[in-house]
Amino acid sequence: MARLIAGFGSSHSPMLAARAEDWVDGAFVARDRARQFVDFEGRTCRYDDLLAAAPDDAAERIEAGALRQRHASVQAAIARLRDDIAAAALDALIVIGDDQEELFDHSNMPAIGVYYGETIANARASEAKGPLDVARMRFQETGGDVAYPCHATLARHLIDALQRDDFDLSAMARTAPGKFEGHAISFVHRFLMMERPVPVVPVFLNAYYPPNQPSPSRCLALGEAIARAIDAFAGDARIGVLASGGLSHFLVDEGFDHAVIEALRRHDTAFFRSAPLHKLQSGSSEIRNWICLAGAVEALDLDWVSYSPGYRTPALTGTGLCFASFRQGVSS
């Protein structure tokens, strides 16, 4: 019978594709000045509001040496996660991620979708203008569009099993003309697999866009249903599950990020089931992907976790950069 061998979680911020000098030189400041934010209490605000309320130690948190150290730490975590995925010798990897108007748009934004095609393509990189464009283009292909393998048989089984568990799904056998896998999937291909692609099953959550974002309890239940579906899959397949995205952003919320990590460590389903919605807005909505992962890996142990508060401006905007690996029979 099939087995859930491993679980993984990974941030996928463009910060991870940027150079350390881009962090130090403030390459993200102009972009964040133009952005709308959601503060720790769920209120919308602007960059200048956050800058005015920044704590006294804000300058220390974005000191050049600290930024370079965090950059090195996240690059080491990416390399370790890549090694873990390779060592797991998976037959398939279910990737849970959100779509930000890449495959879907607001003419049709499904709450939950499963892709069951034989392959899924990532687009060729376009011309980059500036360091942030260069970072974003590293999510795409250098020589031309690339079709990556998918595990269509597992995907069809997953669709059938989730429907029997009363999940209403959107299902895709192919992408529309001119559409390609989104950043949640391309990060996995470009940074965590590289020349050793494992067949994937993309599972999309509408984490980001109201009004049909799945609730935390629904995300947890989806993960639990995915685990049951894996157990029922015929054959001797080695299967992994990966959450792509998060943690908090575009304002780093270290307190809530650490609460999420500790809940993962304890398998605290009550915490995830009742996670406050005001903490799951804007980019922090991608924590829903990790809540789904938490449901899937209830039978696995947290092997290791790496967390870096990815501050990138004097207003302490940025991303809670987190990476985690779960497997059987370890003590955390």
N, C-alpha and C positions, 0 to 999 in steps of 0.2 A: 504494500500500500504506500501511497505517497506520504511524505513526512515534511513538516515545517521544520527546517534545519536551523534557520537563522532569521533574525530580524535586524533591521538597520534604520537609523534616522540620520538625515543629513540636511543641513542648511543648503541653500542654493543661491545665495545672494551674489550679485555681480561683484561685491567686495572680494569674494573668494578668487575671482579671476583677475582682479586688479593687482598691480605691483605694490610692494610695501611703500615705495615712494609716492604712489598715488594717494595712499592713506595719509602719509605725512604731509604732503603738499596741499591737502584740502581739496582734492579733485571733486568731492561729493558736495561741497558747500553750496555751489550755485544751484545744483539740482534740488537740494533740500530747501533752500530759500523759497523756491517756487511751489513747494508741495504743501498740501493740507495734511495735518496730523490729527491723531486721536490721542489725548493724554491718558494718564493712568486711571482716570475716573470715567473714561469714555466720552469726554467732551472734545469737540473739534477745536482746533487751534492752528496757528501759523508758526513759522520758524521763529519770528521775533518774539512771540509770546513765550516760547520755550527758552529762548536765549535770555530773556529778562528774568525767568524763574530758575535759571540754572544754579546748581549748588556751588558753594564756595570752592570745592575741589575740582570743578569742571576742567580747568586748565591742566591739572595733573593727569586727568584721565585721558587726555589727548596729547600728552607730551610725546615727543618723537620717539624716544626710546621705548615707551610703553606700547606705542602703535606698532613699532617694528617687532617687538616681542610677541604681541598678539597675532600679527601676520604670520610669523614663523610657526606659532602654535597651531593655527588653523590649517596651514599647509601640511604640517606633520599629521594632523588628525585626518585630513583627506587621504593622505598616503596610507595611513593605518587602516582606514575604512576600505580603501581599494584592495589592500592586501587581504583583509578579512573576507570580502566578497569573492575574491579569487580562490582563497583557501577553502571556502565552503563548497566548492565544486557543484554549483547549483545547476539544475536542469531548467529552472525558470525562476524569475524574480518578478513578483507583483509589486508594481511601483504606484504608490498612492500620492497623488499630487493635485494641485489646483491648476486651472487653466485661466489665464488672464488675457482673454480675447485673442487667443492664438488659433485654437481649433473651433471655438464657439464664439458667438457674439450675442448681443442682447435681442436678436430675433429668436434665439433659442439658447438658453443657458440652463442646461440640466443640472439638477441638484447632485445626481450621482450618475456617472457614465462608465462603461467598460468597453474597451477597444478589443475586437476579436479578429483583426486582420492577421495575415501571415507575416507582414512586415510593417514598419512604420518609418517614415523618412524624416530626417533632419535636413534643414536647408543649408545651402552654401552661404558662407558669410558674405555680407555686403561690405562696401567700402566704409572704413572707420574714420571718424573725424574727431580726434581727441581721445584722452585716456579712458573715459567711460565707455565710449563706443568700442574701443579696442577690447575692453573687458567683456562687454556684452557679446561681441562677435566671437569670443572664445567659446561660447556655448554652441556655436555653429561650425560648419565644416569648411576646411581650407581649400579643398580641391574641387568641390562640387557636391550636389545633394547626395546623401548617403542613406540607403535603406537598411535599417537594423532589424534583426530577427525578432519576431514575437512568438509566443507559445499559444497558437490559436486554439488548440485542443483544450488546454487548461482554461483559456478565456471563455470558451463556450460552456464548459462545465461550471465555471464560476457564475456565469450569467444564469444558468438553469438553477443552480443551488441557491443563489441569492433571491431569485424570484420565488422559489419555494419557501424561503424565509420571509416572504412578504415585503421585499424591497422592490420598489418600482424604479426601473433603470432605463437610461438611454443606452443603446448599444450601437457601436460603429464598426463596420467591417472595413472601411477605408476612409481616408481623409478627402475632403472636398478639393477640387482643383486649386492649386496654389496654396494649399494649407499644409502645415508641417507640425510635427510634434512640438509641444510647447517647452518652455524653459525647465519645468519640473522634471521632464523626461530627458531632455537633451543634456542637462547637467549630469545626470547619471551616466549617460553614454560617454560624454566627453571627458569627465573628470574621475568617475569611479569605475569605469570599465576599460575605456581606451581600446587597446588592440584585442581585448578578450571579451567581446560582448556576449552576455548571457541573454537568451530569449526572455523578453519582458511581457507582462500583461499590464498595460496602463489602466489604472482606475482613477477616474477624475472625480474630485469633490468640488462643488462650487463653494469653496471656502470664502471667497473674496467679495462676492457681489450680492447685496440684498435684492429681492426679498426672499429668496428660497435657499438660504444657506442651511445646510443640515445642522441640527442642534448637536451639542456635545454628546448627549445620550445616544442620539442616532449614529453619530460617528463611532462611538464605542461599540454599539451593537453591530455596526457594519464590520468592524474589525473582528469581533467574535464570530460573526457569520462567515467571514473569509477563512478563519482558522478551521471551522467545521467543514467548509467546502474542500479545503486542502486534505483533511483527514479522509474525506469520502472520494477523493480522486483516484481512479484506477491506476495501477502500475506502481513502480518503485521510484518515483520521481523525488528528487531533492529540491525543495522549494523554499525560497526566501521571500520576505516582505520588507519593503523599504518605504519610509515616509520621507518625502522630498519637500523641503521648505522650512520656514520658521527659523528660530523661535520668534521672540517679539521684534517687531519693527513697524514703523520706521522710527519710533522712539524706543530706545532700549529699556526694557522693564526687567532689571536683574532679579528683583524679588519674585515676580511671577515666574520667570524662566526657571529659577531654582526650585520653586514649588512644583513645577511640571516635572523637572528631572527627579526630584525626590519621590513624586507619585509614581513615576515609571519604575524607580528602583523598588518601591514597596508593592507594586501592582495594586495601587490604590484606585480601584474602579469607581468608588464613591466620589473621589475628588474629580475625576474626569467627567463622570456623569452629570455633576452639578457645577462644572466650570462656569464662571460668570461670563455672560455674553459680552459685557463691556470690555473684557480683556481679550476678546477674540475679534477685534475689528481691525480695519486697514490691513497692513501686512501681517499683524499678529494673528489674523484669521487663519493663517497656515498652520497654527498649532492644532487645528482640527485634524490635519493629516497625521500628526503624532498621536492624537487621541484615538484615531482609527488604528494606528500601529499598536497602541497599548492594548486594545481589545484583541488584536491578533496574536500577541506574544505573551499572553497570560501564562502559558506553559513553559516559557523560556526565562532565563535569568539575564539580568543586565550584566554584561561582561565588563564593559568600560564606557565611559562617557567623557567627552571633552567639551567644555563650555568657555567661550570668550565673549565678554561684552564688547561688541564691535562698534564702539563709539567712533564717529568720523567727523564731527563738527563741534564747535564750542557750545552749541545748544544740546549736545549729547544725543543727537540723532544717530541712527545707525541700525544695526541688527544684532540680536542675540544669536551668536554663531555657535551652533551645537551639532555634535556628531555622537552617535551612540551605536553600540553593537550588542546584540542579544544572542545567546545560544544556550544549549542545554547543559546543566550540570556544573555551573560555575557559582562561586560565591562573590557577591558584590558588597 
